[in-house]
């Protein structure tokens, strides 16, 4: 069972790393700093996985940090969708 949670923790960390890789590649392509939609998706996925891991480990500091992050990531997606819908 410990192996399962270790994998969840590493997968969550991988998702967090991927969001920076995606942001970097898109920014290089656009030749300006850009935060793409995929950044927020990887942020939510990574945060949910790391939150699950933190709950399993019963780490209140980690739980609080990841819980707040999820709210920020979801709100950014909502703002992006609102902006996109207003442009139509």
N, C-alpha and C positions, 0 to 999 in steps of 0.2 A: 504494500500500500504506500509506503514512503516513496518508492520509485515513481509511482503514479503522480504524486504531488510534486516531486522534483521535476518531472517532465512538464507539468502544468506551469510551474514557475519559470522554467527555461523557455517554454513556448511563449509565455507572456512577455518575457524579456526580449525574445526575438521579435515579437510584434512591435514593441516599443522601438527597437533598433531599426526595423523596416520603415517606420514612419519617417525617420530622419534620412534614410537612404532615398526614399521616394521624394521627399522635399528637396533634397540636394540635387537629384537628377533633373527634376522639373525646373528648378531654379537655374541650373546650368543650361538647360535647353532654351529657356526664356531669356537668359542673360540678365535676370533680375530675381530678387528674392520672391518666391512664390510658395504659398501653402495650398497644395491641391486637396481635393475632397478625400482622396485615398489616405492622406495624413491623418485625418480625423477618424476614418474607419479603423486604421491600424491602432490609433490611440485608444478607441473604445474597446477593441478586441484585446489589446494588450492589457488595458486597465482591468477589464472584467476577469481575465485569466489571473492577473496578479492579485486582484481582490480575492478571488477564490482561494488562491494559495495563502494569502495573508489570513483569511478566515480560518483555514485549516490549521495554520501555525498559531492562531490566536494572538496575533500581533496587532494591538490596538492602534499603534502609530501608523503602521502600514495600511491598515483597514481605513482609517480616517483619510489618509492621503489619497488613496486610490478612489475612495467614494467621492471625494470632492472633484477629482479629475474627471470622472465620468460625467458629472453634471456640466462641466465646462465644455467637454468634447461634444456632448449632445447639443448644447446650446449653439455652438459654432456651426454644427450641421444645420440646425433650424434656421440660423441667420443666412447661411449660404443658400438654402432652398428658398427662403423668403426673397432674397435678392434676385435669384434666378427667375422666380415667378413674377416679380415686379418688372422685370426687363422685357417680358413677353408682350 
